[in-house]
């Protein structure tokens, strides 16, 4: 069972790491987290929250700005997963 994004931020003492969109705080946390176990959980949580939000945006007409920001955040998470967690890059040969 996943922990709600806001709860995770509070548990880690980063209450002020909340951005304009609900998922931005966890993405920011992933970029700054140094504990690998917490980082893995944070990346999973960020992806989960972003996916749920993308599903919500799909049924509305006002999600273009957030969608573009979400795409940039996904790129940032990919870099964290590849560089810090050493997950394989599916685009490299």
C-alpha positions in Angstrom: 0.0 0.0 0.0 1.5 3.4 -1.0 1.7 6.3 1.4 0.1 9.5 0.3 2.6 12.0 -1.1 1.9 14.7 1.5 2.3 12.2 4.4 5.6 11.0 3.1 6.9 14.6 2.8 5.8 15.3 6.4 7.3 12.1 7.7 10.7 13.1 6.2 10.5 16.6 7.6 10.2 18.3 4.2 6.8 20.0 4.6 7.9 23.0 2.6 8.9 20.8 -0.4 5.5 21.3 -2.0 5.3 22.8 -5.5 2.6 24.4 -7.6 1.3 21.0 -8.6 0.6 18.3 -6.0 3.3 15.9 -7.3 6.1 18.5 -7.5 7.1 18.1 -3.9 7.9 14.4 -4.2 9.8 15.0 -7.5 11.9 17.7 -5.7 12.4 15.3 -2.8 13.6 12.6 -5.1 16.2 14.9 -6.6 17.6 15.8 -3.2 17.2 12.5 -1.2 20.5 10.9 -0.3 19.2 7.7 1.4 18.9 5.1 -1.3 16.0 3.3 0.3 14.0 6.5 0.8 14.9 7.5 -2.7 13.5 4.3 -4.2 10.2 4.8 -2.3 10.1 8.5 -3.3 10.6 7.7 -7.0 7.9 5.1 -6.8 5.5 7.5 -5.0 6.2 10.3 -7.4 5.5 8.1 -10.4 2.3 6.8 -8.9 1.0 10.3 -8.0 2.0 11.6 -11.4 0.2 8.7 -13.2 -3.0 9.2 -11.2 -2.9 12.9 -11.9 -2.4 12.3 -15.6 -5.5 10.1 -15.6 -7.5 12.9 -14.0 -6.1 15.4 -16.5 -7.1 13.2 -19.4 -10.8 13.9 -18.6 -10.4 17.7 -18.3 -9.6 20.5 -20.7 -7.3 22.5 -18.5 -4.3 20.2 -18.0 -1.9 21.4 -20.8 0.4 23.4 -18.5 0.5 20.7 -15.9 1.0 18.1 -18.5 4.1 19.9 -19.9 5.4 20.3 -16.3 4.7 16.6 -15.7 6.7 15.6 -18.8 9.7 17.7 -17.6 9.4 16.1 -14.1 9.3 12.6 -15.6 12.6 13.4 -17.4 14.0 14.5 -14.0 12.9 11.3 -12.4 14.4 9.3 -15.2 17.7 11.0 -14.6 17.5 10.2 -10.8 16.7 6.5 -11.5 19.5 6.2 -14.0 22.2 8.1 -12.2 21.5 7.5 -8.6 19.6 4.2 -8.5 21.6 2.8 -11.4 18.5 1.5 -13.1 19.2 0.5 -16.6 18.6 3.0 -19.4 16.2 1.3 -21.9 17.4 3.8 -24.6 21.1 2.9 -24.4 22.7 0.1 -26.4 
